[in-house]
């Protein structure tokens, strides 16, 4: 179908000046562009990237194009016709029939970008001809000098590609919040602040370790009843990461020393019972053995039967005498098997506290060759732990394992690569603390912790540990209605952030999914620390829950930073891999296909897996899609997109 405009028929196409002197134009291409835009508004962006309304030769087409752009994705022959009628331009462009005919005259909307390139090319040629005409006219003007001719010769050219701005880092530096000291009970707050001042370390380290100390004292001996059947034990996994020379060992010792003192006191108190039980058991076994020998020597008959029965009874009595274990609260360098045995022996309560990260190597299989996570996963959650081996059988009804570690940041990067740590949820169980190092700005002369403050800390931690040590059934801590309402509000705020797509915490959903329960655990610990002697008789208040929520928000910010460093966001991780490949090859441009061949199939199983990373790198200014002249749609393979690469990656900047 050949279209005619209202201004007169023109069936010819003149890519070059025709016999009648018409400047370069291609009316069929112009009509195809407009038809494609109304046939499939999704190509609006493709066309806009190639040409604009001023590139049309026929003014009517420019008017129709602007009407389509104003309508956007709502453009079709009916809406465009209505818009032109309301603006008073419909008759001038050829009427409704001409607008509708544009669609029927378009072979396919798929080639809209190609049609637009033709229109753009003829527009550029027209402008060159106009510039040449101006030059001829100027040269024939009497008195024209060379400067005038040079000014006329200044033909507008295509804009040069924009200069490369500095790229935006893939992971923006986060300003992490400082540890909220006011959330701690008075005696604990004063000691944490005092230790931080004396050691010239961030309060975050002592504050996070303080929570581990409380969890060691109360773990396995108290649970928080939230609602229904939901109960949370009060043990925690925490890890503080600071570079070397940040006095981790000194702070660690200052915070944990009372626990060792409490462990020693519990051992001394149990020593008498242990000796008595051991002696009683030994005597009972000797009596049973004597009775067994006597029964064996007796002649058959009623007397022998009676002696045998007595021997069996004495043996059962001896076997039933339990010897209390030596009380243990703490371990450091221990295998998962040893930790399991200690948990069973200590009634389910144990803490792994260390100023180093060696326990991660042990979990990963330093001694066994394979990761052993079971005791750590169940020990955090409080799930039943049963071990059946040829050499032993152990059962823990409700294990409560606490972990408090102070490590170097590189340890966190290493554990992220250990098989099973993330997939099975071990990393999701830790509260992470990533404070800023004070090295280089520390004061040399500092105020030591006040003796009264240090004494109060030691007495309170020791007392809390010893007071709960003999509890066999855990103390159940209830919530006040206000505390429960506050926790519900926190859950409602948290839930949308867990969405896998679009949620702020979606990429660390395994960790954030446990956050509400962790906040309840922290609330229970703060409550016990505030009521050292009668916490089990009083409910957790709204103020205590508010403090726990504040700590939950603090640890969330730090967890985001840590998981970013671990590569939890797969798109960011893959984008960083693409950057490394571009930097190593010092490319200035590269096609998507060539880039894909250089990447590992482990990271990028298919070419489609590359697209999110490329889009992210474009957004951050590392890549720029190279403009190329489109080709009409054919049966052959579509050309691979080509990208310009930031000069900084190739070493040019």
Secondary structure by P-SEA (a helix, b strand, c coil): cccccccccccccccccccccccbbbaaaaaaaaaaaaacccaaaaaaacccccccccaaaaaaaaaaaaacccccaaaaaaaaaaaccccccccaaaaaacccccccccaaaaaaaaaaaaaaaaaaaaaaaaaaaaaacccccaaaaaaaaccccccccccccccccccccccccccccccccaaaaaaaaaaaaaacccaaaaaaaaaaaaaaaccccbbbbccccccccccbbbbbbbccccaaaaaaaaacaaaaaaaaaaaaaaaaaaaaaaaaaaaaaaaaaaaaaaaaaccccaaaaaaaaaaaaaaaaaaacccccccccccccccaaaaaaaaaaaccbbbbcccccaaaaaaacccccccccaaaaaaaaccbbbbbcccbbbbbcbbbbbbbbbbcaaaaaaaaacccccccccccccccccccccccccccccccccaaaaaaaaaaaaaaaaaaccccccbbbbbcaaaaaaaaaaaaaacccccccccccccaaaaaaaaaaaaaaaaaaaaaaacccccccccccaaaaaaaaaaaaaaaaaaaaaaaaaccaaaaaaaaaaaaaaaaaccccccaaaaaaacccccccccccaaaaaaaaaaaccbbbbbcccccccccccccbbbbccccccccc
